[in-house]
Every structure is written in structure tokens, then in C-alpha cells.
């Protein structure tokens, strides 16, 4: 028995496991401390009433033989995929078909799994800082990774790679920086991918938080994107489904290029009359869509019926209004945090079109040192930027997903704990 040696290239622990370990150790030392988390991006507000009603109704259906559901379709039930197409795309002038939508148990799973379709020889580009799953899933496969620095100096807008890459991970609104790309900036990447025959894996998990008119909600708003991009969506932060687990992935049939596959396998996967591929066995419309469907059919038994009925309820008039109100609640936290931290002297990015804020640490402090100061002095948890890559050093990520009460309490604790001289002298009081 031999293990996959690529796994030895991973860091020992997942970032958030390290955070949890440190918080647990602190709580053992100070059991009476009231620790407030502004670090891990989990939601706090309850599910929308429309969602709860749909869950109860779906559960009741499972109680009788005539309406009981067993295994569902791997792509997802038609009722949800049609709702997605109608409300998330066609309502905004984007032509997506239901058979290009794959319902899943969340964006994280699909983002980690989709790379299975790609050759191990593919060179992968990721922004730095970056959501760790993009890197770790490709390290597991043994691919070479190219970092695209995103810094305050370049406005957190990644520059095109200086060498050819085959796969590009983009996440906007960005996790962790909370920054965005406008349509012109995103078009640069679509044009690059088409010219280089590269694939963009576009994480749109936080699109519901966009407030600015010039920020695209989908990469498919950019002409040509359906030829080069797969898009991932999640209901986790949109509608509080972190515990329900539901999301979806869009794999356009127009996607070009497709990954190389055997000629016979490709002809069997494609729903085409012709049996013969071009002599090169090269790009084919619908191939990547068919391969993902084949992968899901083999390794995934479908998202639960209850979760999909719950997701469908988000698209009702009541569900839309209730979901929008919850998002406004969190964005109110983001606005409060941005304003208060700026007054305290911190340099703050994000928090405008995103529930994440990217905060510079005081001069001379690493992100983990500032994490320790926040935890031990203010009893507030943040996420060290170093856990998101080399360019994350010197920053921490804060989330707006707490309650209003805890957000206000945490900000007041930070303000009261700051030295009188301000942010620049925090390092003199590190524990």
C-alpha cells in the first residue's frame, strides 16, 4: 500500500483548524472569557421563513409513500435548476440552459473536485492571497502553481501571468480581501483565457453581497466567458445554508477548450450523432459538461431533496425579500466595522461589496502576532492573513457574519484595548 505522496506537500493543518486549536487553548486558560469570533466566515442569522416553510413541507412529503423521494438526479432536480436559470441568469440577460447547471452540496466541494477533470500537467494560476482550497486541491494532484500577487499597491487586482497557464482561479467578490473586479478588469481575464486556451474557474460565492453597479454578478456578463469559464455558486452565505449545504456549478456546453481525453471515451460521453472526433481529438463543444456529468454520476449521489426545496424557496417573492434583508443585516455590520476600524487608525479594505474586511496589521506585527493580541487582549478572533498565502502577511481577515450586538461589542473591546498612542504602538503590548 502506497499513499499519494502529493499529500505530503500540504501544510500540516487546515488554516481554520489551527485557529480553532489556538482559541480552544486560550479558553482553557481563561474559561470565563467571552470570546467573540469575527474570523471564520460562518453565518449567525436564522434561515428565512420561506426556507423553513419549504423544509417542513419537504419533510412532510418524505413521510408518505406517494411523495417520498429516494435518490435524486445527479445534476439536481429540474424545479431548482429551472429556478436558477430563470432568476440568476436569464433575469440579467445571460443565456444559460438548465442542463448546464449542476446542483451540489456547496461550492467548496465542487471547487475542490472540478480539478479532477484536468490533466496533472496543467499549470494553475491563483491569486495571492487565496482561498486555501484552490491551492490544496491542486497540490493533492501534483500540479505546478503560479501565484498572482494581489497587494495594496496594485489595488488587489491581479496582473496577467508572465508565463502560459492552463487554469486560472478567480474569486470575486474576493475571499479573503473583500475586493472586487469591475467589468473592464474581468474582461481582461476572459480575453486572456480565450487567447491562451485556458480555463477560468470562477468562484461567485459572494455575488449576492455586491452593491456597486459596475461590479459583475457573474463572469458570463462578459462576452466570450461561456467559452472559457466554469462558475461556482453557493447558498451558504447568500441564504445562510452553511448547515443545509446546497450550491451549484455552471458548466457551459460552449466551453472551449476541453481537456484531452481518449477519442472513444469522448465520443461516448457526447450526446452527438457522429462517432468520430477530429483527428487531433481536440476541443469539442459540450465535452467538459459531459465529463463533469460523468464524474458526478460516478462519485456523487445528488444533493438532498430537502436542501433543494429549501433553495427553491429563495427564489419566491417572499424568499427574495427575506434573503435580501439578511444580506442587508450583514452588510450593516460590514459598514460599521469599516467605519469604526478606520477611525481607530487601521487601514481597511473590502466591506463594500463583500462581507469580508481585509485589515492591515500594526507596523512591525505579523498576522499571527496580531491574531494573538486580538484574542488575548480583546477576546476577539480574526483570521491571520498569512494563512491565505505569502501576500497575506501583514493583514487579517474579519467577517461581518456576527450579530449586530457582538459586532458592536467586539469593536468596542478593540477600541478600549488599543494603546492611547494608537494602532502603531500595539506591538509594544503583545502578550
VOKOL-388835 format. One line per field, with one value per residue (C-alpha): residue number from 1; residue in one letter; x, y, z. Coordinates in Angstrom, 3 decimals, decimal comma. Example, Ala and Ser with C-alpha at 12.3 -4.5 7.8 and 13.67 -1.06 7.14 Angstrom:
<nodes>
num c(1:2)
residu c(A:S)
px c(12,300:13,670)
py c(-4,500:-1,060)
pz c(7,800:7,140)
</nodes>
This chain:
<nodes>
num c(1:2:3:4:5:6:7:8:9:10:11:12:13:14:15:16:17:18:19:20:21:22:23:24:25:26:27:28:29:30:31:32:33:34:35:36:37:38:39:40:41:42:43:44:45:46:47:48:49:50:51:52:53:54:55:56:57:58:59:60:61:62:63:64:65:66:67:68:69:70:71:72:73:74:75:76:77:78:79:80:81:82:83:84:85:86:87:88:89:90:91:92:93:94:95:96:97:98:99:100:101:102:103:104:105:106:107:108:109:110:111:112:113:114:115:116:117:118:119:120:121:122:123:124:125:126:127:128:129:130:131:132:133:134:135:136:137:138:139:140:141:142:143:144:145:146:147:148:149:150:151:152:153:154:155:156:157:158:159:160:161:162:163:164:165:166:167:168:169:170:171:172:173:174:175:176:177:178:179:180:181:182:183:184:185:186:187:188:189:190:191:192:193:194:195:196:197:198:199:200:201:202:203:204:205:206:207:208:209:210:211:212:213:214:215:216:217:218:219:220:221:222:223:224:225:226:227:228:229:230:231:232:233:234:235:236:237:238:239:240:241:242:243:244:245:246:247:248:249:250:251:252:253:254:255:256:257:258:259:260:261:262:263:264:265:266:267:268:269:270:271:272:273:274:275:276:277:278:279:280:281:282:283:284:285:286:287:288:289:290:291:292:293:294:295:296:297:298:299:300:301:302:303:304:305:306:307:308:309:310:311:312:313:314:315:316:317:318:319:320:321:322:323:324:325:326:327:328:329:330:331:332:333:334:335:336:337:338:339:340:341:342:343:344:345:346:347:348:349:350:351:352:353:354:355:356:357:358:359:360:361:362:363:364:365:366:367:368:369:370:371:372:373:374:375:376:377:378:379:380:381:382:383:384:385:386:387:388:389:390:391:392:393:394:395:396:397:398:399:400:401:402:403:404:405:406:407:408:409:410:411:412:413:414:415:416:417:418:419:420:421:422:423:424:425:426:427:428:429:430:431)
residu c(X:X:X:X:X:X:X:X:X:X:X:X:X:X:X:X:X:X:X:X:X:X:X:X:X:X:X:X:X:X:X:X:X:X:X:X:X:X:X:X:X:X:X:X:X:X:X:X:X:X:X:X:X:X:X:X:X:X:X:X:X:X:X:X:X:X:X:X:X:X:X:X:X:X:X:X:X:X:X:X:X:X:X:X:X:X:X:X:X:X:X:X:X:X:X:X:X:X:X:X:X:X:X:X:X:X:X:X:X:X:X:X:X:X:X:X:X:X:X:X:X:X:X:X:X:X:X:X:X:X:X:X:X:X:X:X:X:X:X:X:X:X:X:X:X:X:X:X:X:X:X:X:X:X:X:X:X:X:X:X:X:X:X:X:X:X:X:X:X:X:X:X:X:X:X:X:X:X:X:X:X:X:X:X:X:X:X:X:X:X:X:X:X:X:X:X:X:X:X:X:X:X:X:X:X:X:X:X:X:X:X:X:X:X:X:X:X:X:X:X:X:X:X:X:X:X:X:X:X:X:X:X:X:X:X:X:X:X:X:X:X:X:X:X:X:X:X:X:X:X:X:X:X:X:X:X:X:X:X:X:X:X:X:X:X:X:X:X:X:X:X:X:X:X:X:X:X:X:X:X:X:X:X:X:X:X:X:X:X:X:X:X:X:X:X:X:X:X:X:X:X:X:X:X:X:X:X:X:X:X:X:X:X:X:X:X:X:X:X:X:X:X:X:X:X:X:X:X:X:X:X:X:X:X:X:X:X:X:X:X:X:X:X:X:X:X:X:X:X:X:X:X:X:X:X:X:X:X:X:X:X:X:X:X:X:X:X:X:X:X:X:X:X:X:X:X:X:X:X:X:X:X:X:X:X:X:X:X:X:X:X:X:X:X:X:X:X:X:X:X:X:X:X:X:X:X:X:X:X:X:X:X:X:X:X:X:X:X:X:X:X:X:X:X:X:X:X:X:X:X:X)
px c(0,000:1,355:-0,091:-0,392:2,883:1,442:-0,441:2,869:3,188:0,220:0,631:0,121:-3,257:-6,017:-5,919:-9,185:-8,189:-5,138:-7,333:-9,738:-6,825:-5,489:-8,917:-9,530:-6,200:-6,997:-10,433:-8,819:-6,537:-9,356:-12,605:-14,604:-13,549:-16,362:-14,685:-16,303:-15,431:-15,056:-12,784:-14,386:-16,992:-19,966:-23,358:-25,385:-28,836:-31,617:-32,941:-35,594:-39,212:-39,867:-36,995:-38,223:-41,707:-40,254:-38,169:-41,209:-43,251:-40,490:-40,056:-43,795:-43,555:-40,936:-43,424:-45,802:-45,136:-46,760:-44,488:-41,378:-38,097:-35,099:-32,009:-32,325:-30,812:-27,078:-27,485:-30,220:-33,998:-35,494:-37,510:-34,344:-32,238:-35,023:-35,362:-31,607:-31,622:-34,641:-33,699:-29,900:-29,140:-31,950:-33,320:-29,973:-29,812:-27,486:-28,380:-27,737:-29,589:-30,799:-28,579:-25,555:-26,404:-25,265:-26,682:-24,233:-23,767:-21,844:-19,274:-16,302:-16,868:-17,192:-14,224:-12,080:-13,441:-13,535:-9,774:-10,113:-11,183:-7,923:-4,566:-1,903:0,359:-1,876:-0,192:-2,515:-2,620:-4,084:-4,272:-2,175:-3,743:-6,045:-8,792:-6,766:-8,950:-7,784:-4,182:-4,592:-6,749:-4,149:-1,240:-3,019:-2,958:0,710:0,188:2,529:1,006:1,786:0,960:-0,504:0,297:-2,605:-1,352:-2,481:-0,080:-1,880:-5,324:-5,622:-6,126:-4,037:-1,813:-1,825:0,725:4,118:4,049:1,398:-1,029:-3,786:-6,152:-6,960:-8,839:-10,666:-12,968:-14,968:-16,065:-12,799:-12,219:-10,222:-9,629:-13,284:-12,264:-13,872:-13,168:-15,262:-16,382:-13,398:-10,951:-12,709:-12,815:-9,008:-9,045:-11,709:-9,759:-6,571:-8,198:-9,603:-6,285:-4,293:-6,926:-7,012:-9,857:-11,157:-12,682:-14,754:-15,933:-19,008:-19,979:-20,406:-22,090:-25,282:-23,358:-22,421:-23,726:-21,848:-23,404:-20,160:-19,267:-20,475:-22,512:-21,468:-18,474:-20,969:-21,809:-18,519:-18,738:-16,991:-16,922:-19,040:-16,174:-13,622:-15,193:-16,894:-18,775:-19,421:-22,268:-23,189:-26,283:-24,166:-23,634:-26,435:-29,144:-27,452:-27,099:-23,799:-25,606:-28,119:-25,465:-26,518:-24,938:-24,468:-21,911:-22,415:-20,522:-21,449:-21,673:-19,925:-16,871:-13,625:-11,108:-11,987:-9,442:-7,763:-9,468:-9,406:-11,288:-13,621:-14,394:-15,191:-17,487:-19,397:-19,784:-21,003:-24,649:-23,816:-24,844:-21,317:-18,916:-15,649:-13,782:-11,486:-8,104:-6,454:-9,055:-9,091:-11,679:-15,341:-18,458:-20,140:-17,232:-16,369:-20,072:-20,348:-17,204:-18,428:-21,773:-19,924:-17,807:-20,818:-22,766:-19,902:-18,903:-21,946:-25,447:-27,030:-27,978:-30,774:-34,361:-34,959:-31,969:-33,098:-36,650:-35,179:-33,023:-36,014:-37,838:-35,145:-36,457:-40,048:-41,057:-41,094:-37,789:-36,088:-37,240:-36,254:-32,847:-32,171:-32,978:-30,478:-27,772:-28,510:-28,127:-24,621:-23,643:-24,719:-22,142:-19,550:-20,197:-19,972:-16,715:-15,157:-16,009:-15,023:-11,711:-10,761:-11,392:-9,175:-6,331:-6,431:-6,143:-9,229:-10,079:-13,238:-16,516:-18,261:-19,340:-18,410:-18,958:-15,166:-12,786:-9,048:-7,280:-3,614:-1,833:0,070:3,575:6,028:3,419:2,898:-0,652:-0,360:1,071:-1,880:-4,216:-2,726:-3,076:-6,719:-7,528:-5,715:-6,313:-9,733:-11,019:-11,844:-10,995:-9,730:-8,142:-4,398:-3,708:-0,592:-2,902:-4,072:-0,598:2,601:0,953:-1,498:1,209:0,615:-3,177:-6,028:-9,468:-12,582:-16,106:-19,411:-21,365:-21,699:-24,723:-25,087:-24,655:-21,449:-20,030:-20,531:-19,172:-16,075:-15,322:-15,678:-13,310:-10,714:-11,078:-10,723:-7,731:-5,763:-2,878:-3,561:-0,885:-2,953:-2,605:1,094:2,090:0,055:3,165:4,557:1,751:1,800:1,351)
py c(0,000:3,393:6,794:9,697:11,493:14,777:14,988:15,380:18,754:20,094:22,137:20,077:21,583:23,432:27,142:27,176:24,063:25,948:28,865:26,581:24,954:28,305:29,513:26,270:26,596:30,191:29,229:26,569:29,248:31,780:29,802:32,887:34,919:35,836:35,207:36,780:35,396:37,768:35,305:32,205:33,015:31,211:32,870:33,666:34,702:32,073:30,729:32,793:31,906:30,927:28,449:26,999:26,546:24,750:22,473:21,500:20,809:18,702:16,751:16,030:14,732:12,234:10,824:9,306:6,746:8,749:11,772:10,087:10,759:8,467:9,045:12,260:13,192:13,856:17,200:18,287:18,392:20,254:22,567:24,059:24,175:25,950:28,463:29,086:29,657:31,968:34,125:34,081:34,316:34,998:37,767:39,506:38,828:35,809:32,798:29,681:26,399:24,087:21,227:23,461:23,744:21,109:21,327:20,343:20,328:23,589:25,497:24,282:20,654:21,410:23,790:21,093:18,321:20,004:19,850:16,050:16,614:18,348:16,887:16,744:18,602:21,701:24,793:26,538:30,256:31,506:34,940:35,535:35,846:32,984:30,755:27,678:25,086:26,285:25,573:22,467:20,556:21,101:20,254:16,946:16,367:17,349:20,375:23,324:26,512:30,074:32,864:36,181:38,775:40,967:43,815:47,200:48,708:47,130:47,643:43,873:43,463:40,520:41,059:38,598:35,798:36,272:32,662:30,483:28,914:26,418:27,057:30,295:30,524:33,810:34,665:37,899:39,426:38,102:35,853:36,908:40,552:41,536:43,437:43,206:43,490:45,695:44,527:46,000:44,332:40,961:41,242:41,290:37,800:36,460:37,758:36,221:32,840:32,749:33,744:31,257:28,485:28,487:27,644:30,080:28,564:31,458:31,416:33,670:32,548:36,133:37,759:38,425:40,985:43,191:46,735:48,594:48,792:48,296:45,026:41,932:39,309:36,600:36,156:35,357:39,057:39,336:38,461:35,200:33,933:30,874:29,696:29,721:29,743:27,487:29,349:28,185:29,457:28,809:29,389:29,221:32,968:34,045:32,411:31,002:27,446:26,651:23,872:22,972:22,522:23,491:25,294:24,860:24,909:26,136:24,249:25,795:23,470:26,149:25,831:25,696:24,220:20,863:18,720:15,994:12,605:9,382:9,606:6,706:7,943:11,407:10,170:8,062:10,927:13,438:13,246:13,620:11,575:11,428:8,918:10,301:13,142:15,468:13,860:15,786:14,724:18,406:20,824:19,877:21,749:20,062:17,823:19,360:19,483:15,785:14,889:16,691:14,932:11,608:12,431:13,436:10,345:8,178:9,947:11,934:10,763:14,196:16,956:16,091:16,753:18,831:21,080:21,635:22,524:24,932:26,513:26,772:28,839:31,521:32,440:33,060:36,717:36,147:34,304:37,014:39,752:37,824:36,852:40,424:41,621:39,185:40,283:43,909:42,929:41,572:44,478:46,807:45,052:45,457:49,188:49,607:47,649:49,532:52,933:52,081:50,421:53,289:55,785:53,659:54,059:50,754:50,585:48,700:47,184:45,383:45,532:47,469:44,734:41,878:40,631:40,399:43,119:42,959:44,879:45,873:44,811:47,425:48,138:45,511:42,831:39,651:38,486:35,678:38,097:40,389:37,377:36,588:40,200:40,333:37,040:37,626:41,363:41,965:38,357:38,705:36,125:37,193:35,180:35,699:36,746:34,569:31,564:32,762:32,981:34,979:38,230:37,834:38,554:41,889:41,569:39,839:38,980:39,969:38,859:40,668:37,486:38,054:39,501:43,280:43,048:41,007:43,131:46,304:44,656:43,389:46,785:48,476:45,958:46,589:50,359:50,150:47,799:49,972:51,905:55,594:56,247:54,381:51,426:51,893:51,002:47,841:45,694:47,108:45,352:41,930:39,000)
pz c(0,000:-1,031:-0,282:-2,673:-1,947:-3,194:0,111:1,920:0,210:2,165:5,317:8,461:9,312:7,530:8,430:10,339:12,287:13,549:14,576:16,412:18,245:19,438:20,529:22,426:24,248:25,219:26,538:28,723:30,184:30,554:30,867:31,849:28,812:26,436:23,076:20,016:16,584:13,665:11,916:10,439:7,821:9,332:9,464:12,581:11,368:11,110:7,847:6,082:6,979:3,353:3,554:6,846:5,388:2,357:4,578:6,666:3,561:2,015:5,260:5,312:1,737:2,874:5,378:2,826:0,118:-2,683:-2,246:-0,818:-2,645:-2,741:-4,854:-6,812:-10,178:-10,046:-11,829:-9,416:-9,616:-12,563:-10,307:-8,791:-11,936:-13,818:-10,963:-11,057:-14,802:-14,645:-11,666:-11,523:-15,231:-17,713:-15,491:-16,060:-19,788:-19,518:-21,659:-19,550:-20,064:-17,289:-18,485:-17,904:-14,177:-11,666:-8,130:-5,402:-1,638:-1,793:-3,803:-1,755:-2,758:-6,457:-6,488:-4,916:-7,116:-10,516:-10,912:-11,208:-14,814:-15,669:-16,610:-13,865:-16,299:-16,226:-14,809:-12,355:-11,538:-8,253:-6,716:-3,599:-1,034:-1,927:-0,553:0,562:-1,223:-4,638:-3,736:-1,599:-4,093:-6,822:-4,529:-3,913:-7,678:-8,049:-10,292:-10,538:-9,134:-10,192:-7,729:-8,895:-6,203:-5,075:-2,941:-1,709:-4,236:-7,231:-5,727:-5,153:-8,917:-10,174:-13,185:-16,070:-15,593:-17,226:-18,450:-20,030:-17,552:-18,267:-15,350:-13,512:-10,214:-9,685:-6,758:-6,798:-4,525:-3,226:-0,274:1,737:0,683:0,129:-3,018:-6,464:-10,184:-12,427:-15,875:-17,691:-15,300:-15,586:-19,394:-19,366:-17,891:-20,237:-23,238:-21,848:-21,280:-24,804:-26,393:-24,271:-24,458:-20,661:-18,296:-15,672:-12,538:-11,221:-7,615:-7,296:-3,796:-2,547:-5,553:-3,560:-1,489:-4,446:-4,041:-6,812:-10,263:-12,217:-10,466:-12,388:-10,523:-12,991:-15,259:-18,009:-18,143:-20,033:-23,765:-24,565:-20,980:-21,774:-23,999:-21,206:-17,718:-15,186:-12,441:-8,863:-6,665:-3,050:-0,919:2,245:2,618:0,272:2,375:5,473:4,136:5,835:7,693:4,976:2,259:-1,241:-4,168:-7,876:-10,670:-14,226:-16,955:-20,325:-23,306:-25,365:-23,131:-25,089:-24,854:-23,357:-21,510:-23,574:-23,416:-25,370:-28,664:-27,911:-24,387:-25,683:-28,418:-25,914:-23,470:-26,027:-26,991:-30,695:-33,683:-35,099:-33,577:-34,893:-33,243:-35,152:-35,908:-33,072:-30,519:-29,567:-28,220:-28,577:-27,533:-24,604:-23,696:-20,338:-19,450:-20,281:-18,349:-15,231:-15,528:-15,810:-12,773:-10,692:-11,754:-10,508:-7,303:-6,161:-5,267:-5,562:-3,135:-0,720:-1,776:1,356:0,623:-2,953:-1,953:0,584:-2,132:-4,473:-1,821:-2,026:-5,472:-4,364:-3,841:-0,080:-0,149:-2,186:0,173:3,302:1,913:0,843:4,371:5,888:3,483:4,400:8,083:7,475:5,238:8,035:10,194:7,441:7,180:10,965:11,123:8,242:9,725:13,307:12,434:10,137:12,962:15,214:12,724:10,866:7,085:5,897:2,506:1,398:3,279:0,491:-1,940:0,353:3,922:4,359:5,523:4,919:7,684:7,832:10,990:13,012:11,787:12,958:13,752:11,793:11,167:13,727:16,323:15,761:15,985:19,398:20,520:19,439:21,143:24,422:24,805:23,245:23,288:19,575:16,908:13,482:10,652:10,076:6,507:6,329:6,174:2,750:1,191:1,307:0,259:3,132:5,669:7,318:7,156:8,970:7,658:9,569:8,711:9,046:9,780:13,508:15,232:15,459:19,233:19,083:16,288:18,275:21,421:19,610:18,093:21,473:23,053:20,340:20,806:24,579:24,368:21,947:23,494:23,834:21,248:18,646:16,333:15,587:19,150:19,632:19,181:22,426:24,286:22,661:25,030)
</nodes>
